[in-house]
Amino acid sequence: MKPNFHEMSLKELRVYVLAHQDDNEAFYAYMDKSKTEGNWVTMPPLNSMDDFDHYPEFIDKIRKNGEGRV
């Protein structure tokens, strides 16, 4: 029996998706929850790696979200 993805936190869903990589339903639930929680950073497409220098808020967000990940 699958867990209720809508009741899981984003972190719990992430752990589940990583453990069950063939479960498309869980993946889509994770993506939907990611979008609704508003922790996405949008920026125009990069033309080169040097373009990251122009988006310090994006780099800060990646660093912040990367801390303490499972």
PQR file with spaces between the fields and no chain letter, atoms N, CA, C, O and H, PARSE charges and radii, in Angstrom:
ATOM       1  N    MET     1       0.842   -1.180    0.000 -0.4000 1.5000
ATOM       2  CA   MET     1       0.000    0.000    0.000 -0.0000 2.0000
ATOM       3  C    MET     1       0.890    1.247    0.000  0.5500 1.7000
ATOM       4  O    MET     1       1.808    1.362    0.812 -0.5500 1.4000
ATOM       5  N    LYS     2       0.612    2.169   -0.911 -0.4000 1.5000
ATOM       6  CA   LYS     2       1.394    3.398   -1.031 -0.0000 2.0000
ATOM       7  C    LYS     2       0.983    4.407    0.038  0.5500 1.7000
ATOM       8  O    LYS     2      -0.169    4.438    0.470 -0.5500 1.4000
ATOM       9  H    LYS     2      -0.134    2.075   -1.570  0.4000 1.0000
ATOM      10  N    PRO     3       1.942    5.230    0.455 -0.5600 1.5000
ATOM      11  CA   PRO     3       1.591    6.297    1.398  0.2800 2.0000
ATOM      12  C    PRO     3       0.769    7.377    0.706  0.5500 1.7000
ATOM      13  O    PRO     3       0.712    7.439   -0.522 -0.5500 1.4000
ATOM      14  N    ASN     4       0.137    8.221    1.506 -0.4000 1.5000
ATOM      15  CA   ASN     4      -0.624    9.346    0.972 -0.0000 2.0000
ATOM      16  C    ASN     4       0.362   10.478    0.688  0.5500 1.7000
ATOM      17  O    ASN     4       0.830   11.144    1.612 -0.5500 1.4000
ATOM      18  H    ASN     4       0.183    8.170    2.503  0.4000 1.0000
ATOM      19  N    PHE     5       0.670   10.692   -0.573 -0.4000 1.5000
ATOM      20  CA   PHE     5       1.685   11.675   -0.957 -0.0000 2.0000
ATOM      21  C    PHE     5       1.269   13.095   -0.607  0.5500 1.7000
ATOM      22  O    PHE     5       2.123   13.940   -0.340 -0.5500 1.4000
ATOM      23  H    PHE     5       0.290   10.151   -1.323  0.4000 1.0000
ATOM      24  N    HIS     6      -0.023   13.365   -0.605 -0.4000 1.5000
ATOM      25  CA   HIS     6      -0.506   14.718   -0.323 -0.0000 2.0000
ATOM      26  C    HIS     6      -0.325   15.102    1.140  0.5500 1.7000
ATOM      27  O    HIS     6      -0.265   16.287    1.469 -0.5500 1.4000
ATOM      28  H    HIS     6      -0.716   12.678   -0.822  0.4000 1.0000
ATOM      29  N    GLU     7      -0.240   14.113    2.012 -0.4000 1.5000
ATOM      30  CA   GLU     7      -0.058   14.389    3.432 -0.0000 2.0000
ATOM      31  C    GLU     7       1.414   14.428    3.839  0.5500 1.7000
ATOM      32  O    GLU     7       1.742   14.837    4.952 -0.5500 1.4000
ATOM      33  H    GLU     7      -0.289   13.151    1.744  0.4000 1.0000
ATOM      34  N    MET     8       2.294   14.005    2.940 -0.4000 1.5000
ATOM      35  CA   MET     8       3.722   13.980    3.250 -0.0000 2.0000
ATOM      36  C    MET     8       4.328   15.365    3.069  0.5500 1.7000
ATOM      37  O    MET     8       3.878   16.154    2.238 -0.5500 1.4000
ATOM      38  H    MET     8       2.027   13.673    2.035  0.4000 1.0000
ATOM      39  N    SER     9       5.353   15.643    3.859 -0.4000 1.5000
ATOM      40  CA   SER     9       6.087   16.899    3.684 -0.0000 2.0000
ATOM      41  C    SER     9       6.964   16.778    2.440  0.5500 1.7000
ATOM      42  O    SER     9       7.167   15.683    1.914 -0.5500 1.4000
ATOM      43  H    SER     9       5.719   15.002    4.534  0.4000 1.0000
ATOM      44  N    LEU    10       7.470   17.892    1.986 -0.4000 1.5000
ATOM      45  CA   LEU    10       8.338   17.886    0.809 -0.0000 2.0000
ATOM      46  C    LEU    10       9.580   17.038    1.075  0.5500 1.7000
ATOM      47  O    LEU    10      10.020   16.290    0.201 -0.5500 1.4000
ATOM      48  H    LEU    10       7.305   18.781    2.413  0.4000 1.0000
ATOM      49  N    LYS    11      10.141   17.151    2.267 -0.4000 1.5000
ATOM      50  CA   LYS    11      11.322   16.362    2.619 -0.0000 2.0000
ATOM      51  C    LYS    11      11.001   14.867    2.637  0.5500 1.7000
ATOM      52  O    LYS    11      11.780   14.057    2.135 -0.5500 1.4000
ATOM      53  H    LYS    11       9.783   17.758    2.976  0.4000 1.0000
ATOM      54  N    GLU    12       9.855   14.504    3.216 -0.4000 1.5000
ATOM      55  CA   GLU    12       9.450   13.095    3.243 -0.0000 2.0000
ATOM      56  C    GLU    12       9.245   12.564    1.827  0.5500 1.7000
ATOM      57  O    GLU    12       9.637   11.439    1.516 -0.5500 1.4000
ATOM      58  H    GLU    12       9.223   15.163    3.624  0.4000 1.0000
ATOM      59  N    LEU    13       8.629   13.377    0.974 -0.4000 1.5000
ATOM      60  CA   LEU    13       8.416   12.963   -0.418 -0.0000 2.0000
ATOM      61  C    LEU    13       9.748   12.765   -1.137  0.5500 1.7000
ATOM      62  O    LEU    13       9.915   11.815   -1.902 -0.5500 1.4000
ATOM      63  H    LEU    13       8.311   14.291    1.226  0.4000 1.0000
ATOM      64  N    ARG    14      10.682   13.662   -0.888 -0.4000 1.5000
ATOM      65  CA   ARG    14      12.000   13.560   -1.523 -0.0000 2.0000
ATOM      66  C    ARG    14      12.665   12.246   -1.143  0.5500 1.7000
ATOM      67  O    ARG    14      13.198   11.543   -2.002 -0.5500 1.4000
ATOM      68  H    ARG    14      10.546   14.434   -0.267  0.4000 1.0000
ATOM      69  N    VAL    15      12.635   11.915    0.142 -0.4000 1.5000
ATOM      70  CA   VAL    15      13.234   10.670    0.614 -0.0000 2.0000
ATOM      71  C    VAL    15      12.540    9.476   -0.049  0.5500 1.7000
ATOM      72  O    VAL    15      13.201    8.531   -0.480 -0.5500 1.4000
ATOM      73  H    VAL    15      12.202   12.486    0.839  0.4000 1.0000
ATOM      74  N    TYR    16      11.209    9.523   -0.129 -0.4000 1.5000
ATOM      75  CA   TYR    16      10.449    8.429   -0.735 -0.0000 2.0000
ATOM      76  C    TYR    16      10.800    8.282   -2.220  0.5500 1.7000
ATOM      77  O    TYR    16      11.019    7.173   -2.707 -0.5500 1.4000
ATOM      78  H    TYR    16      10.672   10.291    0.221  0.4000 1.0000
ATOM      79  N    VAL    17      10.851    9.406   -2.925 -0.4000 1.5000
ATOM      80  CA   VAL    17      11.146    9.369   -4.366 -0.0000 2.0000
ATOM      81  C    VAL    17      12.548    8.807   -4.612  0.5500 1.7000
ATOM      82  O    VAL    17      12.750    8.020   -5.537 -0.5500 1.4000
ATOM      83  H    VAL    17      10.673   10.307   -2.529  0.4000 1.0000
ATOM      84  N    LEU    18      13.506    9.208   -3.789 -0.4000 1.5000
ATOM      85  CA   LEU    18      14.856    8.677   -3.957 -0.0000 2.0000
ATOM      86  C    LEU    18      14.924    7.182   -3.690  0.5500 1.7000
ATOM      87  O    LEU    18      15.720    6.474   -4.307 -0.5500 1.4000
ATOM      88  H    LEU    18      13.342    9.846   -3.037  0.4000 1.0000
ATOM      89  N    ALA    19      14.092    6.701   -2.773 -0.4000 1.5000
ATOM      90  CA   ALA    19      14.074    5.270   -2.459 -0.0000 2.0000
ATOM      91  C    ALA    19      13.238    4.461   -3.444  0.5500 1.7000
ATOM      92  O    ALA    19      13.433    3.253   -3.576 -0.5500 1.4000
ATOM      93  H    ALA    19      13.445    7.277   -2.273  0.4000 1.0000
ATOM      94  N    HIS    20      12.298    5.124   -4.142 -0.4000 1.5000
ATOM      95  CA   HIS    20      11.393    4.446   -5.072 -0.0000 2.0000
ATOM      96  C    HIS    20      11.421    5.179   -6.423  0.5500 1.7000
ATOM      97  O    HIS    20      10.419    5.753   -6.849 -0.5500 1.4000
ATOM      98  H    HIS    20      12.139    6.106   -4.035  0.4000 1.0000
ATOM      99  N    GLN    21      12.559    5.149   -7.072 -0.4000 1.5000
ATOM     100  CA   GLN    21      12.751    5.936   -8.285 -0.0000 2.0000
ATOM     101  C    GLN    21      11.888    5.504   -9.462  0.5500 1.7000
ATOM     102  O    GLN    21      11.789    6.231  -10.451 -0.5500 1.4000
ATOM     103  H    GLN    21      13.373    4.682   -6.725  0.4000 1.0000
ATOM     104  N    ASP    22      11.276    4.363   -9.377 -0.4000 1.5000
ATOM     105  CA   ASP    22      10.395    3.910  -10.452 -0.0000 2.0000
ATOM     106  C    ASP    22       8.941    4.315  -10.231  0.5500 1.7000
ATOM     107  O    ASP    22       8.084    3.998  -11.056 -0.5500 1.4000
ATOM     108  H    ASP    22      11.357    3.772   -8.574  0.4000 1.0000
ATOM     109  N    ASP    23       8.652    5.005   -9.139 -0.4000 1.5000
ATOM     110  CA   ASP    23       7.285    5.394   -8.800 -0.0000 2.0000
ATOM     111  C    ASP    23       6.981    6.782   -9.385  0.5500 1.7000
ATOM     112  O    ASP    23       7.271    7.805   -8.765 -0.5500 1.4000
ATOM     113  H    ASP    23       9.348    5.262   -8.469  0.4000 1.0000
ATOM     114  N    ASN    24       6.404    6.797  -10.562 -0.4000 1.5000
ATOM     115  CA   ASN    24       6.096    8.062  -11.241 -0.0000 2.0000
ATOM     116  C    ASN    24       5.076    8.897  -10.482  0.5500 1.7000
ATOM     117  O    ASN    24       5.172   10.124  -10.467 -0.5500 1.4000
ATOM     118  H    ASN    24       6.168    5.965  -11.066  0.4000 1.0000
ATOM     119  N    GLU    25       4.113    8.258   -9.858 -0.4000 1.5000
ATOM     120  CA   GLU    25       3.096    8.986   -9.105 -0.0000 2.0000
ATOM     121  C    GLU    25       3.748    9.795   -7.972  0.5500 1.7000
ATOM     122  O    GLU    25       3.386   10.948   -7.737 -0.5500 1.4000
ATOM     123  H    GLU    25       4.035    7.261   -9.869  0.4000 1.0000
ATOM     124  N    ALA    26       4.693    9.189   -7.285 -0.4000 1.5000
ATOM     125  CA   ALA    26       5.400    9.880   -6.200 -0.0000 2.0000
ATOM     126  C    ALA    26       6.227   11.032   -6.751  0.5500 1.7000
ATOM     127  O    ALA    26       6.269   12.110   -6.159 -0.5500 1.4000
ATOM     128  H    ALA    26       4.987    8.252   -7.476  0.4000 1.0000
ATOM     129  N    PHE    27       6.879   10.808   -7.873 -0.4000 1.5000
ATOM     130  CA   PHE    27       7.687   11.864   -8.496 -0.0000 2.0000
ATOM     131  C    PHE    27       6.820   13.063   -8.861  0.5500 1.7000
ATOM     132  O    PHE    27       7.185   14.204   -8.576 -0.5500 1.4000
ATOM     133  H    PHE    27       6.845    9.932   -8.355  0.4000 1.0000
ATOM     134  N    TYR    28       5.682   12.812   -9.485 -0.4000 1.5000
ATOM     135  CA   TYR    28       4.801   13.921   -9.875 -0.0000 2.0000
ATOM     136  C    TYR    28       4.232   14.631   -8.648  0.5500 1.7000
ATOM     137  O    TYR    28       4.061   15.850   -8.666 -0.5500 1.4000
ATOM     138  H    TYR    28       5.386   11.885   -9.717  0.4000 1.0000
ATOM     139  N    ALA    29       3.941   13.896   -7.599 -0.4000 1.5000
ATOM     140  CA   ALA    29       3.465   14.518   -6.359 -0.0000 2.0000
ATOM     141  C    ALA    29       4.558   15.407   -5.775  0.5500 1.7000
ATOM     142  O    ALA    29       4.280   16.500   -5.282 -0.5500 1.4000
ATOM     143  H    ALA    29       4.079   12.906   -7.584  0.4000 1.0000
ATOM     144  N    TYR    30       5.794   14.937   -5.834 -0.4000 1.5000
ATOM     145  CA   TYR    30       6.930   15.722   -5.340 -0.0000 2.0000
ATOM     146  C    TYR    30       7.092   17.007   -6.151  0.5500 1.7000
ATOM     147  O    TYR    30       7.287   18.080   -5.581 -0.5500 1.4000
ATOM     148  H    TYR    30       6.020   14.050   -6.235  0.4000 1.0000
ATOM     149  N    MET    31       7.014   16.902   -7.463 -0.4000 1.5000
ATOM     150  CA   MET    31       7.152   18.086   -8.316 -0.0000 2.0000
ATOM     151  C    MET    31       6.013   19.072   -8.072  0.5500 1.7000
ATOM     152  O    MET    31       6.249   20.278   -7.995 -0.5500 1.4000
ATOM     153  H    MET    31       6.855   16.029   -7.926  0.4000 1.0000
ATOM     154  N    ASP    32       4.796   18.581   -7.950 -0.4000 1.5000
ATOM     155  CA   ASP    32       3.650   19.459   -7.677 -0.0000 2.0000
ATOM     156  C    ASP    32       3.826   20.192   -6.347  0.5500 1.7000
ATOM     157  O    ASP    32       3.584   21.395   -6.260 -0.5500 1.4000
ATOM     158  H    ASP    32       4.604   17.601   -8.012  0.4000 1.0000
ATOM     159  N    LYS    33       4.245   19.467   -5.323 -0.4000 1.5000
ATOM     160  CA   LYS    33       4.426   20.080   -4.008 -0.0000 2.0000
ATOM     161  C    LYS    33       5.572   21.087   -4.043  0.5500 1.7000
ATOM     162  O    LYS    33       5.499   22.125   -3.386 -0.5500 1.4000
ATOM     163  H    LYS    33       4.441   18.490   -5.394  0.4000 1.0000
ATOM     164  N    SER    34       6.613   20.801   -4.790 -0.4000 1.5000
ATOM     165  CA   SER    34       7.742   21.735   -4.916 -0.0000 2.0000
ATOM     166  C    SER    34       7.280   23.054   -5.523  0.5500 1.7000
ATOM     167  O    SER    34       7.669   24.132   -5.073 -0.5500 1.4000
ATOM     168  H    SER    34       6.673   19.958   -5.324  0.4000 1.0000
ATOM     169  N    LYS    35       6.458   22.953   -6.533 -0.4000 1.5000
ATOM     170  CA   LYS    35       5.972   24.164   -7.195 -0.0000 2.0000
ATOM     171  C    LYS    35       5.046   24.963   -6.290  0.5500 1.7000
ATOM     172  O    LYS    35       5.129   26.190   -6.259 -0.5500 1.4000
ATOM     173  H    LYS    35       6.142   22.077   -6.899  0.4000 1.0000
ATOM     174  N    THR    36       4.172   24.294   -5.558 -0.4000 1.5000
ATOM     175  CA   THR    36       3.205   25.016   -4.733 -0.0000 2.0000
ATOM     176  C    THR    36       3.835   25.644   -3.502  0.5500 1.7000
ATOM     177  O    THR    36       3.335   26.648   -2.995 -0.5500 1.4000
ATOM     178  H    THR    36       4.106   23.297   -5.584  0.4000 1.0000
ATOM     179  N    GLU    37       4.929   25.065   -3.013 -0.4000 1.5000
ATOM     180  CA   GLU    37       5.575   25.638   -1.836 -0.0000 2.0000
ATOM     181  C    GLU    37       6.436   26.848   -2.185  0.5500 1.7000
ATOM     182  O    GLU    37       6.942   27.524   -1.289 -0.5500 1.4000
ATOM     183  H    GLU    37       5.336   24.249   -3.425  0.4000 1.0000
ATOM     184  N    GLY    38       6.605   27.121   -3.448 -0.4000 1.5000
ATOM     185  CA   GLY    38       7.256   28.354   -3.874 -0.0000 2.0000
ATOM     186  C    GLY    38       8.735   28.453   -3.584  0.5500 1.7000
ATOM     187  O    GLY    38       9.245   29.553   -3.373 -0.5500 1.4000
ATOM     188  H    GLY    38       6.194   26.572   -4.176  0.4000 1.0000
ATOM     189  N    ASN    39       9.431   27.352   -3.567 -0.4000 1.5000
ATOM     190  CA   ASN    39      10.853   27.431   -3.321 -0.0000 2.0000
ATOM     191  C    ASN    39      11.679   27.275   -4.603  0.5500 1.7000
ATOM     192  O    ASN    39      12.852   26.904   -4.565 -0.5500 1.4000
ATOM     193  H    ASN    39       9.017   26.458   -3.739  0.4000 1.0000
ATOM     194  N    TRP    40      11.048   27.562   -5.712 -0.4000 1.5000
ATOM     195  CA   TRP    40      11.743   27.534   -6.992 -0.0000 2.0000
ATOM     196  C    TRP    40      12.336   28.896   -7.261  0.5500 1.7000
ATOM     197  O    TRP    40      11.744   29.914   -6.902 -0.5500 1.4000
ATOM     198  H    TRP    40      10.095   27.863   -5.743  0.4000 1.0000
ATOM     199  N    VAL    41      13.478   28.928   -7.877 -0.4000 1.5000
ATOM     200  CA   VAL    41      14.100   30.178   -8.301 -0.0000 2.0000
ATOM     201  C    VAL    41      14.104   30.157   -9.818  0.5500 1.7000
ATOM     202  O    VAL    41      14.628   29.231  -10.437 -0.5500 1.4000
ATOM     203  H    VAL    41      13.958   28.100   -8.169  0.4000 1.0000
ATOM     204  N    THR    42      13.515   31.186  -10.409 -0.4000 1.5000
ATOM     205  CA   THR    42      13.487   31.244  -11.866 -0.0000 2.0000
ATOM     206  C    THR    42      14.511   32.251  -12.353  0.5500 1.7000
ATOM     207  O    THR    42      14.767   33.265  -11.704 -0.5500 1.4000
ATOM     208  H    THR    42      13.090   31.938   -9.906  0.4000 1.0000
ATOM     209  N    MET    43      15.078   31.962  -13.482 -0.4000 1.5000
ATOM     210  CA   MET    43      16.041   32.851  -14.098 -0.0000 2.0000
ATOM     211  C    MET    43      16.095   32.523  -15.575  0.5500 1.7000
ATOM     212  O    MET    43      15.699   31.431  -15.983 -0.5500 1.4000
ATOM     213  H    MET    43      14.869   31.138  -14.009  0.4000 1.0000
ATOM     214  N    PRO    44      16.581   33.456  -16.385 -0.5600 1.5000
ATOM     215  CA   PRO    44      16.675   33.161  -17.810  0.2800 2.0000
ATOM     216  C    PRO    44      17.707   32.063  -18.065  0.5500 1.7000
ATOM     217  O    PRO    44      18.565   31.803  -17.221 -0.5500 1.4000
ATOM     218  N    PRO    45      17.619   31.426  -19.220 -0.5600 1.5000
ATOM     219  CA   PRO    45      18.580   30.358  -19.541  0.2800 2.0000
ATOM     220  C    PRO    45      20.010   30.886  -19.550  0.5500 1.7000
ATOM     221  O    PRO    45      20.261   32.037  -19.907 -0.5500 1.4000
ATOM     222  N    LEU    46      20.932   30.032  -19.156 -0.4000 1.5000
ATOM     223  CA   LEU    46      22.344   30.402  -19.161 -0.0000 2.0000
ATOM     224  C    LEU    46      22.957   30.098  -20.520  0.5500 1.7000
ATOM     225  O    LEU    46      22.616   29.108  -21.168 -0.5500 1.4000
ATOM     226  H    LEU    46      20.729   29.097  -18.865  0.4000 1.0000
ATOM     227  N    ASN    47      23.856   30.956  -20.931 -0.4000 1.5000
ATOM     228  CA   ASN    47      24.595   30.713  -22.171 -0.0000 2.0000
ATOM     229  C    ASN    47      25.943   30.065  -21.893  0.5500 1.7000
ATOM     230  O    ASN    47      26.511   29.393  -22.754 -0.5500 1.4000
ATOM     231  H    ASN    47      24.133   31.760  -20.404  0.4000 1.0000
ATOM     232  N    SER    48      26.454   30.277  -20.669 -0.4000 1.5000
ATOM     233  CA   SER    48      27.721   29.670  -20.270 -0.0000 2.0000
ATOM     234  C    SER    48      27.757   29.598  -18.745  0.5500 1.7000
ATOM     235  O    SER    48      26.907   30.174  -18.065 -0.5500 1.4000
ATOM     236  H    SER    48      25.993   30.823  -19.970  0.4000 1.0000
ATOM     237  N    MET    49      28.734   28.896  -18.227 -0.4000 1.5000
ATOM     238  CA   MET    49      28.879   28.792  -16.774 -0.0000 2.0000
ATOM     239  C    MET    49      29.216   30.148  -16.157  0.5500 1.7000
ATOM     240  O    MET    49      28.933   30.380  -14.982 -0.5500 1.4000
ATOM     241  H    MET    49      29.425   28.428  -18.780  0.4000 1.0000
ATOM     242  N    ASP    50      29.811   31.035  -16.931 -0.4000 1.5000
ATOM     243  CA   ASP    50      30.131   32.373  -16.428 -0.0000 2.0000
ATOM     244  C    ASP    50      28.873   33.169  -16.100  0.5500 1.7000
ATOM     245  O    ASP    50      28.926   34.110  -15.309 -0.5500 1.4000
ATOM     246  H    ASP    50      30.041   30.847  -17.886  0.4000 1.0000
ATOM     247  N    ASP    51      27.755   32.804  -16.692 -0.4000 1.5000
ATOM     248  CA   ASP    51      26.498   33.509  -16.420 -0.0000 2.0000
ATOM     249  C    ASP    51      26.065   33.373  -14.960  0.5500 1.7000
ATOM     250  O    ASP    51      25.295   34.195  -14.464 -0.5500 1.4000
ATOM     251  H    ASP    51      27.711   32.039  -17.335  0.4000 1.0000
ATOM     252  N    PHE    52      26.554   32.341  -14.269 -0.4000 1.5000
ATOM     253  CA   PHE    52      26.200   32.193  -12.852 -0.0000 2.0000
ATOM     254  C    PHE    52      26.656   33.393  -12.038  0.5500 1.7000
ATOM     255  O    PHE    52      26.071   33.695  -10.999 -0.5500 1.4000
ATOM     256  H    PHE    52      27.180   31.673  -14.671  0.4000 1.0000
ATOM     257  N    ASP    53      27.690   34.078  -12.498 -0.4000 1.5000
ATOM     258  CA   ASP    53      28.173   35.266  -11.788 -0.0000 2.0000
ATOM     259  C    ASP    53      27.125   36.370  -11.755  0.5500 1.7000
ATOM     260  O    ASP    53      27.179   37.247  -10.894 -0.5500 1.4000
ATOM     261  H    ASP    53      28.166   33.832  -13.343  0.4000 1.0000
ATOM     262  N    HIS    54      26.188   36.338  -12.668 -0.4000 1.5000
ATOM     263  CA   HIS    54      25.159   37.369  -12.765 -0.0000 2.0000
ATOM     264  C    HIS    54      23.906   37.037  -11.945  0.5500 1.7000
ATOM     265  O    HIS    54      22.964   37.828  -11.897 -0.5500 1.4000
ATOM     266  H    HIS    54      26.144   35.625  -13.368  0.4000 1.0000
ATOM     267  N    TYR    55      23.901   35.882  -11.310 -0.4000 1.5000
ATOM     268  CA   TYR    55      22.723   35.451  -10.564 -0.0000 2.0000
ATOM     269  C    TYR    55      23.103   35.009   -9.147  0.5500 1.7000
ATOM     270  O    TYR    55      22.907   33.846   -8.794 -0.5500 1.4000
ATOM     271  H    TYR    55      24.667   35.239  -11.349  0.4000 1.0000
ATOM     272  N    PRO    56      23.646   35.925   -8.330 -0.5600 1.5000
ATOM     273  CA   PRO    56      24.072   35.513   -6.982  0.2800 2.0000
ATOM     274  C    PRO    56      22.923   34.984   -6.125  0.5500 1.7000
ATOM     275  O    PRO    56      23.143   34.111   -5.285 -0.5500 1.4000
ATOM     276  N    GLU    57      21.700   35.492   -6.316 -0.4000 1.5000
ATOM     277  CA   GLU    57      20.578   34.995   -5.519 -0.0000 2.0000
ATOM     278  C    GLU    57      20.275   33.539   -5.841  0.5500 1.7000
ATOM     279  O    GLU    57      19.833   32.789   -4.970 -0.5500 1.4000
ATOM     280  H    GLU    57      21.521   36.201   -6.998  0.4000 1.0000
ATOM     281  N    PHE    58      20.510   33.132   -7.088 -0.4000 1.5000
ATOM     282  CA   PHE    58      20.303   31.755   -7.488 -0.0000 2.0000
ATOM     283  C    PHE    58      21.339   30.851   -6.805  0.5500 1.7000
ATOM     284  O    PHE    58      21.000   29.788   -6.284 -0.5500 1.4000
ATOM     285  H    PHE    58      20.869   33.741   -7.796  0.4000 1.0000
ATOM     286  N    ILE    59      22.588   31.283   -6.814 -0.4000 1.5000
ATOM     287  CA   ILE    59      23.654   30.519   -6.173 -0.0000 2.0000
ATOM     288  C    ILE    59      23.399   30.429   -4.668  0.5500 1.7000
ATOM     289  O    ILE    59      23.582   29.368   -4.072 -0.5500 1.4000
ATOM     290  H    ILE    59      22.863   32.146   -7.237  0.4000 1.0000
ATOM     291  N    ASP    60      22.980   31.532   -4.053 -0.4000 1.5000
ATOM     292  CA   ASP    60      22.679   31.518   -2.617 -0.0000 2.0000
ATOM     293  C    ASP    60      21.560   30.535   -2.299  0.5500 1.7000
ATOM     294  O    ASP    60      21.622   29.822   -1.298 -0.5500 1.4000
ATOM     295  H    ASP    60      22.831   32.395   -4.537  0.4000 1.0000
ATOM     296  N    LYS    61      20.544   30.495   -3.141 -0.4000 1.5000
ATOM     297  CA   LYS    61      19.420   29.583   -2.938 -0.0000 2.0000
ATOM     298  C    LYS    61      19.880   28.129   -3.048  0.5500 1.7000
ATOM     299  O    LYS    61      19.462   27.282   -2.259 -0.5500 1.4000
ATOM     300  H    LYS    61      20.493   31.075   -3.955  0.4000 1.0000
ATOM     301  N    ILE    62      20.728   27.845   -4.016 -0.4000 1.5000
ATOM     302  CA   ILE    62      21.242   26.477   -4.181 -0.0000 2.0000
ATOM     303  C    ILE    62      22.063   26.080   -2.950  0.5500 1.7000
ATOM     304  O    ILE    62      21.914   24.977   -2.425 -0.5500 1.4000
ATOM     305  H    ILE    62      21.068   28.534   -4.657  0.4000 1.0000
ATOM     306  N    ARG    63      22.918   26.979   -2.503 -0.4000 1.5000
ATOM     307  CA   ARG    63      23.735   26.680   -1.326 -0.0000 2.0000
ATOM     308  C    ARG    63      22.866   26.457   -0.091  0.5500 1.7000
ATOM     309  O    ARG    63      23.096   25.522    0.676 -0.5500 1.4000
ATOM     310  H    ARG    63      23.039   27.876   -2.929  0.4000 1.0000
ATOM     311  N    LYS    64      21.875   27.313    0.096 -0.4000 1.5000
ATOM     312  CA   LYS    64      20.995   27.216    1.257 -0.0000 2.0000
ATOM     313  C    LYS    64      20.205   25.902    1.224  0.5500 1.7000
ATOM     314  O    LYS    64      20.111   25.209    2.237 -0.5500 1.4000
ATOM     315  H    LYS    64      21.687   28.072   -0.527  0.4000 1.0000
ATOM     316  N    ASN    65      19.639   25.562    0.066 -0.4000 1.5000
ATOM     317  CA   ASN    65      18.839   24.342   -0.044 -0.0000 2.0000
ATOM     318  C    ASN    65      19.678   23.078    0.014  0.5500 1.7000
ATOM     319  O    ASN    65      19.171   22.011    0.359 -0.5500 1.4000
ATOM     320  H    ASN    65      19.715   26.125   -0.757  0.4000 1.0000
ATOM     321  N    GLY    66      20.942   23.190   -0.319 -0.4000 1.5000
ATOM     322  CA   GLY    66      21.813   22.022   -0.290 -0.0000 2.0000
ATOM     323  C    GLY    66      22.269   21.621    1.092  0.5500 1.7000
ATOM     324  O    GLY    66      22.707   20.488    1.294 -0.5500 1.4000
ATOM     325  H    GLY    66      21.353   24.057   -0.599  0.4000 1.0000
ATOM     326  N    GLU    67      22.174   22.535    2.058 -0.4000 1.5000
ATOM     327  CA   GLU    67      22.619   22.243    3.415 -0.0000 2.0000
ATOM     328  C    GLU    67      21.661   21.278    4.095  0.5500 1.7000
ATOM     329  O    GLU    67      20.444   21.460    4.061 -0.5500 1.4000
ATOM     330  H    GLU    67      21.818   23.455    1.894  0.4000 1.0000
ATOM     331  N    GLY    68      22.217   20.274    4.699 -0.4000 1.5000
ATOM     332  CA   GLY    68      21.417   19.346    5.487 -0.0000 2.0000
ATOM     333  C    GLY    68      20.538   18.419    4.684  0.5500 1.7000
ATOM     334  O    GLY    68      19.623   17.809    5.239 -0.5500 1.4000
ATOM     335  H    GLY    68      23.205   20.127    4.727  0.4000 1.0000
ATOM     336  N    ARG    69      20.782   18.296    3.410 -0.4000 1.5000
ATOM     337  CA   ARG    69      19.960   17.376    2.604 -0.0000 2.0000
ATOM     338  C    ARG    69      20.291   15.944    2.923  0.5500 1.7000
ATOM     339  O    ARG    69      21.405   15.611    3.326 -0.5500 1.4000
ATOM     340  H    ARG    69      21.525   18.791    2.960  0.4000 1.0000
ATOM     341  N    VAL    70      19.303   15.110    2.735 -0.4000 1.5000
ATOM     342  CA   VAL    70      19.494   13.675    2.966 -0.0000 2.0000
ATOM     343  C    VAL    70      20.037   13.027    1.726  0.5500 1.7000
ATOM     344  O    VAL    70      20.269   11.818    1.713 -0.5500 1.4000
ATOM     345  H    VAL    70      18.398   15.380    2.407  0.4000 1.0000
